[in-house]
Amino acid sequence: MNDEQTLKQKRQYFHQLLIAAGEAKYKDVIVSSRFDVNSTTELDEWQLDELINEAKYRMNRSRKPVSEPVEGKKIKTWRNRCLLVLAQRGITATASNWTPINQELSKKQYQWIMQPIQLEKGFVNQKGLYAFNTIEDLKKLFNQLSAIRDNEQIKIRREQEMAFKN
């Protein structure tokens, strides 16, 4: 990868961070006040790195998740895996109606994702699958959903065996 491609990727990542933080409309002010230039295309690599680190810091301070582009793909993959397990359990959603999945994930057994302060106040996961926004949380959710699915299948087989014996 050459320097121009690296700079382009860093500019794109900086713009993504600003959009995620809701600061996109202040991009010109941030760039011009920090480095006295009119555009990010006038910056070199270390200046972009500095802007990216500052944007990450501001996002972390506001407790919004920051994910690298590659990590975003992994998160999408784990969310899809969770959706597949839910579909195997008969819990599906349409593009316009996510209510079944949101209702399932608002059950008490999935509330471990909430912050302890939120749990004490009695808050419930209202974001559904998108409340799980780290790969580790999604892996835990996937394992939990898979275990529930497997236990349900075992229970159904036992009931079928009992019915067959009678």
C-alpha positions in Angstrom: 0.0 0.0 0.0 1.5 3.3 -0.9 1.4 6.5 1.1 -1.5 8.1 -0.9 -3.7 5.1 -0.2 -2.8 5.1 3.5 -3.6 8.8 3.7 -6.9 8.3 1.9 -7.9 5.5 4.3 -7.0 7.6 7.3 -9.0 10.5 6.0 -12.0 8.2 5.4 -11.6 6.7 8.9 -11.4 10.2 10.4 -14.6 11.2 8.6 -16.3 8.0 9.8 -15.4 8.9 13.4 -16.8 12.4 13.0 -20.0 11.1 11.6 -20.3 8.5 14.4 -19.7 11.2 17.0 -22.1 13.6 15.3 -19.4 16.0 14.7 -19.3 15.9 10.9 -20.6 19.4 10.5 -17.7 20.7 12.6 -15.0 19.0 10.5 -13.8 22.2 8.9 -13.6 24.0 12.2 -11.7 21.1 13.9 -9.2 20.8 11.0 -8.6 24.5 10.5 -8.3 25.4 14.2 -6.0 22.5 14.9 -3.6 22.7 11.9 -4.6 26.0 10.1 -5.6 24.2 6.8 -8.8 24.2 4.9 -9.1 20.5 4.2 -8.0 17.1 5.4 -6.4 16.6 2.0 -3.7 19.1 3.0 -2.7 17.1 6.1 0.1 14.6 6.4 -0.1 11.2 8.0 1.0 12.2 11.6 -1.5 15.0 11.6 -4.3 12.7 10.5 -3.2 10.2 13.2 -3.5 13.0 15.8 -7.0 14.0 14.6 -8.1 10.3 14.7 -6.8 9.8 18.2 -8.5 13.0 19.4 -11.8 11.9 17.7 -11.5 8.5 19.4 -10.9 10.1 22.7 -13.9 12.3 22.4 -16.0 9.3 21.4 -14.7 7.2 24.3 -15.4 10.1 26.6 -19.0 10.2 25.4 -19.1 6.4 25.7 -20.0 5.7 22.1 -18.4 2.6 20.6 -15.5 3.1 18.2 -14.8 0.3 15.9 -12.2 -0.1 13.2 -13.6 -0.9 9.7 -12.4 -4.5 10.0 -13.9 -4.9 13.5 -17.2 -3.6 12.0 -17.3 -6.5 9.6 -16.7 -8.9 12.4 -19.5 -7.4 14.5 -21.8 -7.7 11.5 -20.8 -11.4 11.1 -21.5 -12.2 14.8 -24.8 -10.3 14.6 -25.8 -12.5 11.6 -24.8 -15.6 13.5 -27.0 -14.6 16.4 -29.9 -13.9 14.0 -29.4 -17.4 12.4 -29.7 -19.0 15.8 -32.8 -17.0 16.6 -34.2 -18.0 13.3 -33.6 -21.7 14.1 -35.6 -21.1 17.2 -38.4 -19.7 15.2 -37.8 -16.1 16.2 -37.5 -14.0 13.0 -37.9 -10.4 11.9 -38.7 -8.6 8.8 -37.1 -5.5 7.5 -39.9 -3.4 8.9 -40.7 -5.3 12.0 -38.0 -6.3 14.5 -40.4 -6.7 17.4 -40.0 -10.5 17.8 -36.2 -10.3 18.2 -36.4 -7.2 20.3 -38.9 -8.8 22.6 -36.7 -12.0 22.9 -33.6 -10.0 23.7 -35.4 -7.8 26.3 -36.0 -10.9 28.4 -34.2 -11.1 31.8 -31.8 -13.8 30.7 -30.2 -11.4 28.2 -29.9 -8.3 30.4 -26.3 -9.0 31.5 -25.2 -6.7 28.8 -26.6 -3.7 30.6 -24.4 -1.6 32.8 -24.8 -2.4 36.6 -26.2 1.1 37.2 -28.8 0.6 34.5 -29.7 -2.8 35.9 -30.2 -1.3 39.4 -32.6 1.3 38.0 -34.6 -1.4 36.3 -33.7 -0.5 32.7 -34.4 -3.1 30.0 -32.5 -3.6 26.8 -34.6 -1.6 24.3 -32.1 -1.7 21.4 -32.4 -5.4 20.8 -29.5 -6.9 19.0 -27.7 -3.5 18.6 -27.3 -3.2 22.4 -24.6 -5.9 21.9 -21.9 -3.8 20.2 -18.7 -5.5 20.9 -17.4 -8.8 19.5 -17.0 -10.3 22.9 -20.6 -9.5 23.9 -21.8 -10.9 20.6 -19.8 -14.1 21.1 -21.3 -14.5 24.6 -24.8 -13.8 23.2 -24.2 -16.3 20.4 -23.1 -19.0 22.9 -26.1 -18.3 25.1 -28.5 -18.4 22.2 -27.0 -21.6 20.9 -27.2 -23.3 24.3 -30.9 -22.3 24.6 -31.5 -23.6 21.1 -29.8 -26.9 21.9 -31.7 -27.3 25.1 -35.0 -26.7 23.4 -34.1 -29.3 20.8 -33.2 -31.9 23.4 -36.5 -31.2 25.3 -38.5 -31.6 22.0 -36.7 -35.0 21.3 -37.4 -36.2 24.8 -41.1 -35.3 24.5 -41.2 -37.1 21.1 -39.6 -40.2 22.6 -42.0 -40.2 25.5 -44.9 -39.8 23.2 -43.6 -42.6 21.0 -43.2 -44.9 24.0 -46.8 -44.3 25.2 
